[in-house]
Amino acid sequence: MTTELSNFAARLLPLLRDTARQTRDNDFNKLALELFALQFKHNTAYRKICEARSLTPEVVEHWTRIPAVPTAAFKELDLTCLAPGKRTAVFHSSGTTEQKPSRHYHSAESLKVYEASLLSWFLKNVLQNCGLRIADCGLVILTPPSEQSPHSSLVHMFETVRQKLGGASVSASRAFVGDIAGDGSWTLDFDVVLNTLHETVEQKRPLLLLGTAFSFVHLLDYLAENNLHFRLPKDSRVMETGGYKNRSRSMPKTELHQLITERLGIPSFHIICEYGMSELSSQAYDGVASDGWRVTSKDSLPRHSTLDTRHFLFPPWAQVQIISPETGHEVAESETGLIRVFDLANVFSVMAIQTEDLGIRRGNGFELIGRATLAEPRGCSLMTA
């Protein structure tokens, strides 16, 4: 482990825990350039990419010029600053089993940074802006537990939320209702899910329901086949992270949310969307959550309550650009391009990540469109708008 990167991570942690702090462009630029120089020095594969583009710390003067690595490169290269003996965990991309997954290596120290990033932004967007505490809610996670999916960054995220926010009151055996089939696909224990839903309705306790889009499709199809409807208690929330992985029928997000409302009784403005991937350490949430849930009367809707006005925002320690694939430059407001993320929480790998996802530039955020044409399907980075 390099002392320089460890010192940077230690200085970054207070920023990751304070989502109210506004990171000015000058502050972000200073941190980004410092991290770029450290990663150029300690990440051999990344340094070769930068040198091939003639973009080195000596010539890059602004964070927008820092070379971004395509997510596909994580399949072929060890894009890490960690020595082999320090790589105690690895997250894989969640594409189909026939594809070679990407590899994002972690150590105990890098996971500490990752978890600090995910927890504070999850709290702000999923709970605090909704006026909820984890202790107020039941928790159901529509994925297998971490011991069955040790290489899933999404499952690690959910397990971190369970441990840090739920504590001893929410056991892993009760929270995780998914399993892994013989072909490696994720399945659901519908008996456990139904029992939990019935208990939630009887106890009138809000439920926090987390999962991928394809897991929700499996659940909704099962409810439809058995003609089941629930009206979950007031203040219940759904957080869905897109992705179908060819393991369920896919559907537009509007249709998915309508079915969640129809079958579970959760209104669309209580459904929160998350965008993340294994190569990043920070996540984006859509504008409904980040703009808050305040209403003027019990019959009125929160601001930005319709899907066509929702857009994703990363936390202050991550910046996003929407890049034209034709010119390589950032597009204008309301134009479409590829999503590029500069994530300071990626201390020990690569800060600048070029995704294969299309988005529309919306201020300092973006509206998610989906996968670019010819890009391989990825499980948790695709949300069909």
C-alpha positions as CSV (number, residue, x, y, z in Angstrom):
1,M,0.0,0.0,0.0
2,T,1.4,3.4,-0.9
3,T,1.6,5.9,1.9
4,E,0.7,8.7,-0.6
5,L,-2.6,7.1,-1.6
6,S,-3.4,6.2,2.0
7,N,-2.9,9.8,3.1
8,F,-5.1,11.0,0.3
9,A,-7.8,8.5,1.3
10,A,-7.6,9.7,4.9
11,R,-8.0,13.3,3.9
12,L,-10.9,12.4,1.6
13,L,-13.0,10.5,4.2
14,P,-14.4,13.6,6.0
15,L,-15.7,14.9,2.6
16,L,-17.4,11.6,1.9
17,R,-19.2,11.8,5.2
18,D,-20.5,15.3,4.7
19,T,-23.0,15.5,1.8
20,A,-24.1,19.0,2.8
21,R,-20.6,20.4,2.0
22,Q,-20.5,22.0,-1.4
23,T,-17.4,21.1,-3.3
24,R,-16.4,24.1,-5.4
25,D,-14.9,23.5,-8.8
26,N,-11.5,24.7,-7.7
27,D,-11.5,22.3,-4.7
28,F,-12.6,19.4,-6.9
29,N,-10.0,20.3,-9.5
30,K,-7.2,20.4,-6.9
31,L,-8.2,17.0,-5.5
32,A,-8.7,15.4,-8.9
33,L,-5.4,16.6,-10.3
34,E,-3.6,15.4,-7.1
35,L,-5.2,12.0,-7.4
36,F,-4.5,11.7,-11.1
37,A,-0.8,12.3,-10.4
38,L,-0.8,9.6,-7.7
39,Q,-2.7,7.1,-9.9
40,F,-0.4,7.8,-12.8
41,K,2.6,7.1,-10.5
42,H,1.2,3.9,-8.9
43,N,-1.1,2.3,-11.5
44,T,1.1,0.9,-14.2
45,A,-1.6,-0.1,-16.7
46,Y,-3.2,3.4,-16.3
47,R,0.1,5.2,-16.8
48,K,0.6,3.4,-20.1
49,I,-2.8,4.4,-21.3
50,C,-2.1,8.1,-20.3
51,E,1.3,8.1,-22.0
52,A,-0.2,6.6,-25.2
53,R,-2.5,9.6,-25.3
54,S,0.3,12.1,-24.4
55,L,-1.8,13.2,-21.3
56,T,0.4,13.2,-18.3
57,P,0.3,15.1,-15.0
58,E,2.7,17.6,-16.5
59,V,0.3,18.7,-19.2
60,V,-3.1,18.1,-17.7
61,E,-4.3,21.3,-16.0
62,H,-8.0,20.6,-15.3
63,W,-10.0,17.6,-14.2
64,T,-12.0,17.6,-17.4
65,R,-8.7,16.7,-19.3
66,I,-7.8,13.7,-17.1
67,P,-7.8,10.6,-19.3
68,A,-10.9,8.4,-18.8
69,V,-10.5,4.6,-19.0
70,P,-13.4,2.7,-20.8
71,T,-15.1,0.1,-18.6
72,A,-14.1,-2.6,-21.1
73,A,-10.5,-2.1,-20.2
74,F,-11.2,-3.5,-16.7
75,K,-11.7,-6.8,-18.4
76,E,-8.3,-7.0,-19.9
77,L,-6.0,-4.9,-17.5
78,D,-5.3,-4.8,-13.8
79,L,-6.2,-1.2,-13.4
80,T,-5.3,-0.9,-9.8
81,C,-2.7,0.7,-7.5
82,L,-2.8,-2.3,-5.2
83,A,-0.1,-4.8,-5.1
84,P,-1.3,-8.4,-5.7
85,G,-1.0,-9.3,-2.0
86,K,-3.2,-6.4,-1.0
87,R,-6.1,-7.3,-3.3
88,T,-8.4,-8.8,-0.7
89,A,-11.7,-8.3,-2.6
90,V,-12.7,-7.9,-6.3
91,F,-16.0,-6.7,-7.8
92,H,-17.0,-8.1,-11.2
93,S,-19.3,-6.5,-13.7
94,S,-22.6,-8.3,-13.8
95,G,-23.0,-9.1,-17.5
96,T,-24.0,-12.5,-18.8
97,T,-22.0,-15.6,-17.7
98,E,-20.6,-16.0,-21.3
99,Q,-18.8,-12.7,-21.1
100,K,-15.5,-11.9,-19.4
101,P,-16.3,-9.7,-16.4
102,S,-14.4,-6.6,-15.5
103,R,-12.3,-6.6,-12.3
104,H,-12.2,-3.8,-9.8
105,Y,-9.8,-4.7,-7.0
106,H,-10.2,-3.6,-3.4
107,S,-8.4,-3.8,-0.1
108,A,-9.7,-3.2,3.4
109,E,-8.6,0.4,3.1
110,S,-10.3,1.0,-0.3
111,L,-13.5,-0.7,0.9
112,K,-13.5,1.8,3.8
113,V,-13.6,4.6,1.3
114,Y,-16.1,2.8,-0.9
115,E,-18.5,2.2,2.1
116,A,-18.2,5.8,3.4
117,S,-19.1,7.1,-0.1
118,L,-22.1,4.8,-0.6
119,L,-23.5,5.2,3.0
120,S,-23.7,8.9,3.1
121,W,-25.2,9.4,-0.3
122,F,-27.7,6.5,0.3
123,L,-28.7,8.1,3.6
124,K,-29.3,11.5,2.0
125,N,-31.2,10.2,-1.0
126,V,-33.1,7.2,0.2
127,L,-33.8,8.0,3.9
128,Q,-33.0,11.5,5.1
129,N,-34.7,13.3,2.3
130,C,-37.8,11.1,2.9
131,G,-37.8,11.8,6.6
132,L,-37.1,8.2,7.4
133,R,-34.7,6.3,9.6
134,I,-33.6,2.7,8.9
135,A,-34.9,1.8,12.4
136,D,-38.4,3.0,11.3
137,C,-38.5,0.5,8.4
138,G,-38.5,-3.1,7.6
139,L,-35.9,-4.1,5.1
140,V,-36.2,-6.5,2.2
141,I,-33.4,-7.0,-0.3
142,L,-34.2,-8.8,-3.6
143,T,-30.7,-10.3,-4.1
144,P,-28.7,-13.2,-2.8
145,P,-26.7,-12.5,0.4
146,S,-23.0,-11.5,0.2
147,E,-21.6,-14.9,0.9
148,Q,-23.3,-16.2,-2.2
149,S,-22.3,-13.2,-4.3
150,P,-18.9,-12.1,-3.0
151,H,-18.0,-10.3,-6.3
152,S,-21.1,-8.2,-6.6
153,S,-20.6,-4.6,-5.8
154,L,-24.4,-4.1,-5.6
155,V,-24.8,-6.9,-3.0
156,H,-21.8,-5.5,-1.0
157,M,-23.6,-2.1,-1.1
158,F,-26.8,-3.6,0.2
159,E,-25.0,-5.6,2.9
160,T,-23.2,-2.4,4.0
161,V,-26.5,-0.7,4.3
162,R,-27.9,-3.6,6.3
163,Q,-25.0,-3.7,8.7
164,K,-24.3,0.0,9.2
165,L,-27.9,1.3,9.2
166,G,-29.9,-1.7,10.3
167,G,-27.5,-3.2,12.9
168,A,-28.5,-6.2,14.9
169,S,-32.2,-5.4,14.4
170,V,-32.0,-6.5,10.7
171,S,-30.4,-10.0,10.2
172,A,-28.9,-10.9,6.9
173,S,-31.0,-14.2,6.8
174,R,-34.2,-12.1,7.1
175,A,-33.3,-9.2,4.9
176,F,-31.9,-11.0,1.8
177,V,-34.6,-13.0,0.0
178,G,-32.7,-13.9,-3.1
179,D,-30.9,-17.1,-4.0
180,I,-28.6,-18.4,-6.8
181,A,-29.9,-21.0,-9.3
182,G,-27.8,-23.8,-10.8
183,D,-27.1,-21.7,-13.9
184,G,-25.8,-18.8,-11.8
185,S,-28.9,-16.6,-12.2
186,W,-30.5,-14.8,-9.3
187,T,-33.8,-16.1,-8.1
188,L,-36.3,-15.1,-5.3
189,D,-37.7,-17.1,-2.4
190,F,-41.3,-16.0,-3.0
191,D,-42.6,-17.6,0.2
192,V,-40.3,-15.5,2.3
193,V,-41.1,-12.4,0.3
194,L,-44.9,-12.9,0.6
195,N,-44.6,-13.6,4.4
196,T,-42.6,-10.4,4.8
197,L,-45.1,-8.3,2.8
198,H,-48.0,-9.7,4.8
199,E,-46.3,-9.0,8.1
200,T,-45.5,-5.5,6.9
201,V,-49.1,-4.7,6.1
202,E,-50.3,-6.2,9.4
203,Q,-47.7,-4.2,11.5
204,K,-48.2,-1.0,9.5
205,R,-44.5,-0.5,9.5
206,P,-42.9,1.2,6.4
207,L,-40.9,-1.2,4.2
208,L,-37.7,-0.4,2.4
209,L,-37.5,-2.7,-0.6
210,L,-34.2,-2.8,-2.6
211,G,-33.4,-4.7,-5.7
212,T,-32.5,-4.8,-9.4
213,A,-35.1,-4.1,-12.1
214,F,-35.1,-7.8,-13.2
215,S,-35.7,-8.9,-9.6
216,F,-38.7,-6.6,-9.4
217,V,-40.0,-8.0,-12.7
218,H,-39.7,-11.6,-11.3
219,L,-41.6,-10.5,-8.2
220,L,-44.3,-8.6,-10.1
221,D,-44.8,-11.5,-12.5
222,Y,-45.3,-13.8,-9.6
223,L,-47.8,-11.5,-8.0
224,A,-49.7,-11.2,-11.3
225,E,-49.7,-14.9,-11.8
226,N,-51.3,-15.4,-8.4
227,N,-53.5,-12.4,-8.6
228,L,-51.9,-10.8,-5.5
229,H,-52.0,-7.1,-4.6
230,F,-50.5,-5.4,-1.5
231,R,-50.9,-1.9,-0.2
232,L,-47.7,-1.4,1.7
233,P,-47.8,1.0,4.7
234,K,-47.4,4.8,4.2
235,D,-43.8,5.9,3.7
236,S,-42.7,2.6,2.3
237,R,-40.0,3.0,-0.4
238,V,-38.6,1.1,-3.3
239,M,-35.1,1.6,-4.5
240,E,-34.4,-0.1,-7.9
241,T,-31.2,-0.2,-9.8
242,G,-31.6,-1.0,-13.4
243,G,-30.5,-4.1,-15.3
244,Y,-32.0,-7.1,-16.8
245,K,-29.0,-9.3,-17.9
246,N,-31.3,-11.2,-20.3
247,R,-32.7,-12.9,-17.2
248,S,-36.2,-11.5,-17.3
249,R,-38.4,-9.7,-19.8
250,S,-37.3,-6.1,-19.9
251,M,-39.7,-3.2,-19.9
252,P,-39.6,0.6,-19.9
253,K,-39.0,2.2,-16.5
254,T,-42.4,3.9,-16.6
255,E,-44.1,0.5,-17.0
256,L,-42.0,-1.1,-14.3
257,H,-42.9,1.7,-11.8
258,Q,-46.6,1.5,-12.8
259,L,-46.6,-2.2,-12.0
260,I,-44.9,-1.6,-8.7
261,T,-47.6,0.9,-7.8
262,E,-50.4,-1.4,-8.9
263,R,-49.1,-4.6,-7.2
264,L,-47.4,-3.1,-4.1
265,G,-49.3,0.1,-3.5
266,I,-46.2,2.3,-3.6
267,P,-46.7,5.6,-5.6
268,S,-44.2,6.4,-8.3
269,F,-42.8,9.4,-6.3
270,H,-41.8,6.9,-3.6
271,I,-39.7,4.8,-6.0
272,I,-36.1,5.8,-6.1
273,C,-33.7,4.9,-8.9
274,E,-30.0,4.3,-8.5
275,Y,-27.2,4.3,-11.0
276,G,-23.9,2.6,-10.3
277,M,-21.4,0.0,-11.6
278,S,-18.6,-2.2,-10.3
279,E,-15.9,0.1,-11.7
280,L,-17.1,3.1,-9.5
281,S,-17.1,3.7,-5.8
282,S,-20.0,6.3,-5.8
283,Q,-23.6,6.0,-7.0
284,A,-26.0,8.5,-8.6
285,Y,-29.7,8.8,-7.5
286,D,-32.5,10.3,-9.5
287,G,-33.9,13.8,-8.9
288,V,-37.0,12.8,-7.1
289,A,-35.0,11.6,-4.1
290,S,-32.4,14.3,-4.2
291,D,-35.0,17.1,-4.5
292,G,-36.9,15.9,-1.4
293,W,-40.4,14.7,-0.6
294,R,-42.0,17.8,0.7
295,V,-45.7,18.3,-0.2
296,T,-48.0,21.2,0.3
297,S,-51.0,19.1,1.2
298,K,-51.8,15.4,1.6
299,D,-53.2,15.3,-1.9
300,S,-50.4,17.0,-3.7
301,L,-47.3,15.5,-5.2
302,P,-43.6,16.3,-4.5
303,R,-41.7,18.4,-6.9
304,H,-40.2,16.4,-9.8
305,S,-42.6,13.5,-9.2
306,T,-43.1,12.4,-12.8
307,L,-40.5,10.2,-14.5
308,D,-40.0,12.6,-17.4
309,T,-38.6,15.2,-15.0
310,R,-36.3,13.0,-13.0
311,H,-32.5,13.1,-13.5
312,F,-29.5,11.5,-11.8
313,L,-27.0,13.3,-9.6
314,F,-23.7,12.0,-8.2
315,P,-22.4,13.2,-4.8
316,P,-20.2,16.3,-4.5
317,W,-17.0,14.1,-4.7
318,A,-17.9,12.8,-8.2
319,Q,-18.4,14.8,-11.4
320,V,-20.1,13.7,-14.5
321,Q,-19.7,14.7,-18.2
322,I,-21.9,13.7,-21.1
323,I,-19.5,13.1,-24.0
324,S,-20.2,13.1,-27.7
325,P,-18.9,9.8,-29.2
326,E,-18.3,11.6,-32.5
327,T,-16.2,14.5,-31.2
328,G,-15.0,13.3,-27.8
329,H,-16.1,16.7,-26.3
330,E,-18.8,17.4,-23.7
331,V,-22.2,17.9,-25.3
332,A,-24.4,21.0,-24.7
333,E,-27.4,21.1,-22.3
334,S,-30.2,18.7,-23.3
335,E,-28.0,16.8,-25.8
336,T,-27.2,13.1,-25.7
337,G,-23.8,11.4,-25.3
338,L,-21.9,8.8,-23.3
339,I,-21.7,9.1,-19.5
340,R,-18.2,9.8,-18.2
341,V,-17.6,9.9,-14.4
342,F,-14.8,11.3,-12.3
343,D,-15.0,9.6,-8.9
344,L,-12.6,10.8,-6.2
345,A,-13.7,7.8,-4.1
346,N,-11.9,5.5,-6.7
347,V,-8.7,6.3,-4.8
348,F,-6.9,3.0,-5.4
349,S,-7.9,2.3,-9.0
350,V,-8.8,4.9,-11.7
351,M,-10.7,8.0,-11.0
352,A,-11.9,8.8,-14.5
353,I,-14.3,6.1,-16.0
354,Q,-15.8,6.2,-19.5
355,T,-19.0,4.2,-19.4
356,E,-20.9,2.7,-22.3
357,D,-24.2,4.2,-21.1
358,L,-26.0,7.0,-22.9
359,G,-27.4,10.0,-21.1
360,I,-28.9,13.4,-21.7
361,R,-27.1,16.3,-20.1
362,R,-29.3,18.0,-17.4
363,G,-27.4,20.7,-15.6
364,N,-24.9,19.0,-13.3
365,G,-26.7,15.7,-13.6
366,F,-28.1,13.5,-16.4
367,E,-31.2,11.7,-17.7
368,L,-30.3,8.0,-18.3
369,I,-31.2,6.6,-21.7
370,G,-29.6,3.1,-21.6
371,R,-26.8,1.2,-23.2
372,A,-25.1,2.5,-26.3
373,T,-25.6,0.5,-29.5
374,L,-23.4,-2.6,-29.7
375,A,-22.3,-2.3,-26.1
376,E,-22.4,-5.5,-24.1
377,P,-25.3,-5.9,-21.7
378,R,-24.4,-5.1,-18.1
379,G,-26.5,-6.0,-15.2
380,C,-26.6,-3.0,-12.9
381,S,-25.7,-0.1,-15.2
382,L,-28.6,-0.3,-17.6
383,M,-31.9,1.4,-16.9
384,T,-34.2,1.7,-19.9
385,A,-35.9,5.0,-19.9
